[in-house]
Amino acid sequence: MIGPGTGVRVYLGCGVTDMRKGIAGLPALTQDVLHQKPASGAVFAFRGRRGIG
């Protein structure tokens, strides 16, 4: 497994995310819910309804 580099922040969106939001809607969630800038260099992970587990 390849992980993010040293010092990179990783944010996990808890709960189920509507993945139909796509490339425009997920950055908006990053700003509105996580209060982070999408282009900050951090890694943001979201889980759809059909995710594992």
Backbone atoms as SQL, in Angstrom:
CREATE TABLE atoms (id INTEGER PRIMARY KEY, chain TEXT, resi INTEGER, resn TEXT, atom TEXT, x REAL, y REAL, z REAL);
INSERT INTO atoms VALUES
  (1, 'A', 1, 'MET', 'N', 0.842, -1.170, 0.000),
  (2, 'A', 1, 'MET', 'CA', 0.000, 0.000, 0.000),
  (3, 'A', 1, 'MET', 'C', 0.889, 1.236, 0.000),
  (4, 'A', 2, 'ILE', 'N', 0.527, 2.201, -0.809),
  (5, 'A', 2, 'ILE', 'CA', 1.244, 3.469, -0.859),
  (6, 'A', 2, 'ILE', 'C', 0.460, 4.480, -0.030),
  (7, 'A', 3, 'GLY', 'N', 1.104, 5.077, 0.933),
  (8, 'A', 3, 'GLY', 'CA', 0.448, 6.055, 1.794),
  (9, 'A', 3, 'GLY', 'C', 0.817, 7.467, 1.397),
  (10, 'A', 4, 'PRO', 'N', 0.129, 8.446, 1.979),
  (11, 'A', 4, 'PRO', 'CA', 0.465, 9.846, 1.701),
  (12, 'A', 4, 'PRO', 'C', 1.844, 10.177, 2.266),
  (13, 'A', 5, 'GLY', 'N', 2.456, 11.196, 1.751),
  (14, 'A', 5, 'GLY', 'CA', 3.778, 11.601, 2.218),
  (15, 'A', 5, 'GLY', 'C', 3.762, 12.089, 3.657),
  (16, 'A', 6, 'THR', 'N', 4.923, 12.268, 4.197),
  (17, 'A', 6, 'THR', 'CA', 5.066, 12.743, 5.568),
  (18, 'A', 6, 'THR', 'C', 4.459, 14.139, 5.709),
  (19, 'A', 7, 'GLY', 'N', 3.669, 14.323, 6.730),
  (20, 'A', 7, 'GLY', 'CA', 3.075, 15.621, 7.007),
  (21, 'A', 7, 'GLY', 'C', 1.784, 15.912, 6.261),
  (22, 'A', 8, 'VAL', 'N', 1.310, 14.979, 5.435),
  (23, 'A', 8, 'VAL', 'CA', 0.053, 15.188, 4.710),
  (24, 'A', 8, 'VAL', 'C', -1.103, 14.840, 5.631),
  (25, 'A', 9, 'ARG', 'N', -2.057, 15.742, 5.731),
  (26, 'A', 9, 'ARG', 'CA', -3.240, 15.486, 6.556),
  (27, 'A', 9, 'ARG', 'C', -4.262, 14.687, 5.753),
  (28, 'A', 10, 'VAL', 'N', -4.897, 13.722, 6.432),
  (29, 'A', 10, 'VAL', 'CA', -5.919, 12.894, 5.805),
  (30, 'A', 10, 'VAL', 'C', -7.214, 13.106, 6.584),
  (31, 'A', 11, 'TYR', 'N', -8.281, 13.491, 5.872),
  (32, 'A', 11, 'TYR', 'CA', -9.583, 13.714, 6.483),
  (33, 'A', 11, 'TYR', 'C', -10.552, 12.663, 5.967),
  (34, 'A', 12, 'LEU', 'N', -11.294, 12.053, 6.879),
  (35, 'A', 12, 'LEU', 'CA', -12.294, 11.061, 6.513),
  (36, 'A', 12, 'LEU', 'C', -13.682, 11.638, 6.756),
  (37, 'A', 13, 'GLY', 'N', -14.502, 11.633, 5.711),
  (38, 'A', 13, 'GLY', 'CA', -15.885, 12.080, 5.854),
  (39, 'A', 13, 'GLY', 'C', -16.687, 10.965, 6.497),
  (40, 'A', 14, 'CYS', 'N', -17.135, 11.141, 7.719),
  (41, 'A', 14, 'CYS', 'CA', -17.891, 10.103, 8.434),
  (42, 'A', 14, 'CYS', 'C', -19.305, 10.004, 7.869),
  (43, 'A', 15, 'GLY', 'N', -19.862, 8.817, 7.926),
  (44, 'A', 15, 'GLY', 'CA', -21.213, 8.600, 7.439),
  (45, 'A', 15, 'GLY', 'C', -21.216, 8.333, 5.947),
  (46, 'A', 16, 'VAL', 'N', -22.396, 8.329, 5.375),
  (47, 'A', 16, 'VAL', 'CA', -22.577, 8.031, 3.956),
  (48, 'A', 16, 'VAL', 'C', -22.636, 9.329, 3.164),
  (49, 'A', 17, 'THR', 'N', -21.897, 9.385, 2.065),
  (50, 'A', 17, 'THR', 'CA', -21.869, 10.552, 1.190),
  (51, 'A', 17, 'THR', 'C', -22.558, 10.209, -0.120),
  (52, 'A', 18, 'ASP', 'N', -23.371, 11.103, -0.625),
  (53, 'A', 18, 'ASP', 'CA', -24.011, 10.921, -1.924),
  (54, 'A', 18, 'ASP', 'C', -22.953, 11.138, -2.998),
  (55, 'A', 19, 'MET', 'N', -22.433, 10.038, -3.550),
  (56, 'A', 19, 'MET', 'CA', -21.337, 10.132, -4.504),
  (57, 'A', 19, 'MET', 'C', -21.778, 10.692, -5.855),
  (58, 'A', 20, 'ARG', 'N', -23.065, 10.890, -6.052),
  (59, 'A', 20, 'ARG', 'CA', -23.543, 11.504, -7.294),
  (60, 'A', 20, 'ARG', 'C', -23.181, 12.980, -7.357),
  (61, 'A', 21, 'LYS', 'N', -22.709, 13.543, -6.259),
  (62, 'A', 21, 'LYS', 'CA', -22.301, 14.947, -6.243),
  (63, 'A', 21, 'LYS', 'C', -21.150, 15.195, -7.203),
  (64, 'A', 22, 'GLY', 'N', -20.304, 14.209, -7.379),
  (65, 'A', 22, 'GLY', 'CA', -19.242, 14.265, -8.378),
  (66, 'A', 22, 'GLY', 'C', -18.140, 15.254, -8.076),
  (67, 'A', 23, 'ILE', 'N', -17.451, 15.628, -9.139),
  (68, 'A', 23, 'ILE', 'CA', -16.240, 16.431, -9.032),
  (69, 'A', 23, 'ILE', 'C', -16.506, 17.853, -8.539),
  (70, 'A', 24, 'ALA', 'N', -17.713, 18.347, -8.691),
  (71, 'A', 24, 'ALA', 'CA', -18.029, 19.698, -8.225),
  (72, 'A', 24, 'ALA', 'C', -18.613, 19.692, -6.816),
  (73, 'A', 25, 'GLY', 'N', -19.396, 18.673, -6.475),
  (74, 'A', 25, 'GLY', 'CA', -20.081, 18.642, -5.189),
  (75, 'A', 25, 'GLY', 'C', -19.220, 18.202, -4.026),
  (76, 'A', 26, 'LEU', 'N', -18.273, 17.306, -4.269),
  (77, 'A', 26, 'LEU', 'CA', -17.432, 16.835, -3.160),
  (78, 'A', 26, 'LEU', 'C', -16.511, 17.926, -2.615),
  (79, 'A', 27, 'PRO', 'N', -15.911, 18.770, -3.454),
  (80, 'A', 27, 'PRO', 'CA', -15.160, 19.900, -2.882),
  (81, 'A', 27, 'PRO', 'C', -16.042, 20.852, -2.075),
  (82, 'A', 28, 'ALA', 'N', -17.294, 21.008, -2.484),
  (83, 'A', 28, 'ALA', 'CA', -18.217, 21.851, -1.719),
  (84, 'A', 28, 'ALA', 'C', -18.464, 21.247, -0.340),
  (85, 'A', 29, 'LEU', 'N', -18.584, 19.916, -0.266),
  (86, 'A', 29, 'LEU', 'CA', -18.718, 19.254, 1.035),
  (87, 'A', 29, 'LEU', 'C', -17.476, 19.478, 1.891),
  (88, 'A', 30, 'THR', 'N', -16.328, 19.436, 1.252),
  (89, 'A', 30, 'THR', 'CA', -15.073, 19.662, 1.966),
  (90, 'A', 30, 'THR', 'C', -15.092, 21.022, 2.645),
  (91, 'A', 31, 'GLN', 'N', -15.580, 22.029, 1.940),
  (92, 'A', 31, 'GLN', 'CA', -15.632, 23.376, 2.516),
  (93, 'A', 31, 'GLN', 'C', -16.744, 23.519, 3.540),
  (94, 'A', 32, 'ASP', 'N', -17.931, 23.036, 3.223),
  (95, 'A', 32, 'ASP', 'CA', -19.100, 23.260, 4.079),
  (96, 'A', 32, 'ASP', 'C', -19.100, 22.405, 5.342),
  (97, 'A', 33, 'VAL', 'N', -18.727, 21.136, 5.220),
  (98, 'A', 33, 'VAL', 'CA', -18.830, 20.214, 6.353),
  (99, 'A', 33, 'VAL', 'C', -17.519, 20.104, 7.120),
  (100, 'A', 34, 'LEU', 'N', -16.415, 19.936, 6.404),
  (101, 'A', 34, 'LEU', 'CA', -15.126, 19.749, 7.073),
  (102, 'A', 34, 'LEU', 'C', -14.404, 21.069, 7.344),
  (103, 'A', 35, 'HIS', 'N', -14.912, 22.171, 6.760),
  (104, 'A', 35, 'HIS', 'CA', -14.322, 23.504, 6.938),
  (105, 'A', 35, 'HIS', 'C', -12.849, 23.522, 6.545),
  (106, 'A', 36, 'GLN', 'N', -12.548, 22.891, 5.403),
  (107, 'A', 36, 'GLN', 'CA', -11.184, 22.842, 4.881),
  (108, 'A', 36, 'GLN', 'C', -11.197, 23.290, 3.423),
  (109, 'A', 37, 'LYS', 'N', -10.067, 23.747, 2.932),
  (110, 'A', 37, 'LYS', 'CA', -9.940, 24.133, 1.529),
  (111, 'A', 37, 'LYS', 'C', -9.611, 22.889, 0.706),
  (112, 'A', 38, 'PRO', 'N', -10.374, 22.606, -0.349),
  (113, 'A', 38, 'PRO', 'CA', -10.141, 21.405, -1.150),
  (114, 'A', 38, 'PRO', 'C', -8.756, 21.360, -1.800),
  (115, 'A', 39, 'ALA', 'N', -8.169, 22.504, -2.088),
  (116, 'A', 39, 'ALA', 'CA', -6.872, 22.558, -2.747),
  (117, 'A', 39, 'ALA', 'C', -5.724, 22.763, -1.766),
  (118, 'A', 40, 'SER', 'N', -5.920, 22.391, -0.506),
  (119, 'A', 40, 'SER', 'CA', -4.912, 22.629, 0.534),
  (120, 'A', 40, 'SER', 'C', -3.753, 21.640, 0.497),
  (121, 'A', 41, 'GLY', 'N', -3.883, 20.583, -0.306),
  (122, 'A', 41, 'GLY', 'CA', -2.839, 19.554, -0.343),
  (123, 'A', 41, 'GLY', 'C', -3.161, 18.368, 0.552),
  (124, 'A', 42, 'ALA', 'N', -4.246, 18.450, 1.303),
  (125, 'A', 42, 'ALA', 'CA', -4.674, 17.341, 2.165),
  (126, 'A', 42, 'ALA', 'C', -5.417, 16.301, 1.317),
  (127, 'A', 43, 'VAL', 'N', -5.589, 15.131, 1.890),
  (128, 'A', 43, 'VAL', 'CA', -6.331, 14.049, 1.229),
  (129, 'A', 43, 'VAL', 'C', -7.693, 13.939, 1.907),
  (130, 'A', 44, 'PHE', 'N', -8.766, 13.916, 1.113),
  (131, 'A', 44, 'PHE', 'CA', -10.123, 13.820, 1.630),
  (132, 'A', 44, 'PHE', 'C', -10.737, 12.521, 1.121),
  (133, 'A', 45, 'ALA', 'N', -11.285, 11.712, 2.035),
  (134, 'A', 45, 'ALA', 'CA', -11.889, 10.434, 1.661),
  (135, 'A', 45, 'ALA', 'C', -13.354, 10.424, 2.085),
  (136, 'A', 46, 'PHE', 'N', -14.205, 10.008, 1.160),
  (137, 'A', 46, 'PHE', 'CA', -15.639, 9.915, 1.408),
  (138, 'A', 46, 'PHE', 'C', -16.095, 8.495, 1.136),
  (139, 'A', 47, 'ARG', 'N', -17.178, 8.078, 1.769),
  (140, 'A', 47, 'ARG', 'CA', -17.708, 6.729, 1.619),
  (141, 'A', 47, 'ARG', 'C', -19.115, 6.806, 1.040),
  (142, 'A', 48, 'GLY', 'N', -19.344, 6.057, -0.019),
  (143, 'A', 48, 'GLY', 'CA', -20.677, 5.968, -0.598),
  (144, 'A', 48, 'GLY', 'C', -21.508, 4.918, 0.112),
  (145, 'A', 49, 'ARG', 'N', -22.770, 4.832, -0.241),
  (146, 'A', 49, 'ARG', 'CA', -23.673, 3.876, 0.404),
  (147, 'A', 49, 'ARG', 'C', -23.243, 2.435, 0.206),
  (148, 'A', 50, 'ARG', 'N', -22.674, 2.123, -0.948),
  (149, 'A', 50, 'ARG', 'CA', -22.277, 0.742, -1.238),
  (150, 'A', 50, 'ARG', 'C', -20.840, 0.444, -0.816),
  (151, 'A', 51, 'GLY', 'N', -20.272, 1.233, 0.069),
  (152, 'A', 51, 'GLY', 'CA', -18.912, 1.013, 0.532),
  (153, 'A', 51, 'GLY', 'C', -18.763, -0.299, 1.278),
  (154, 'A', 52, 'ILE', 'N', -17.561, -0.719, 1.454),
  (155, 'A', 52, 'ILE', 'CA', -17.268, -1.978, 2.139),
  (156, 'A', 52, 'ILE', 'C', -17.578, -1.846, 3.627),
  (157, 'A', 53, 'GLY', 'N', -18.197, -2.851, 4.178),
  (158, 'A', 53, 'GLY', 'CA', -18.408, -2.975, 5.603),
  (159, 'A', 53, 'GLY', 'C', -19.509, -2.184, 6.136);
